[in-house]
Amino acid sequence: MADLVKLPRSELSEAEILKLEEYEFENGPLSVLHTAVQNNSQVLVLCRNDHKLLGRLKAFDRHSNMVLEDVKELWVEVPKNSAGKKGKPINRDRFISKMFVRGDGVILVRRAA
């Protein structure tokens, strides 16, 4: 497998590219997602909109697009009073049974503790 990693993709056959992609999913940065799908375990996803998603990963692709189930979305709201001053931060959450997350909004994915 190490010899396939070093070669440019243009020199590989379709079968070799599939083997290489499978190897990269199992051993590369996407291995966290691959393991979570296989074990039906929870992941914590930090998003660009300062929201956090805690849910079970059902599917993903190389762009970090994901399908999550039983998701708890968490965020913090800072209300403003009538004078325009910031109030005390409020932790908010909501439950979403199934959702698709577009990969360009994902900052970080980690296994849930």
Secondary structure, DSSP 8 states (H G I E B T S, - for coil): -HHHHHS-GGGS-HHHHHHHHHHHHHHSTTHHHHHHHHHT-EEEEEETTS-EEEEEEEEE-TT--EEEEEEEEEEEE--B-TTS-B---EEEEEEEEEEEE-GGGEEEEEE--
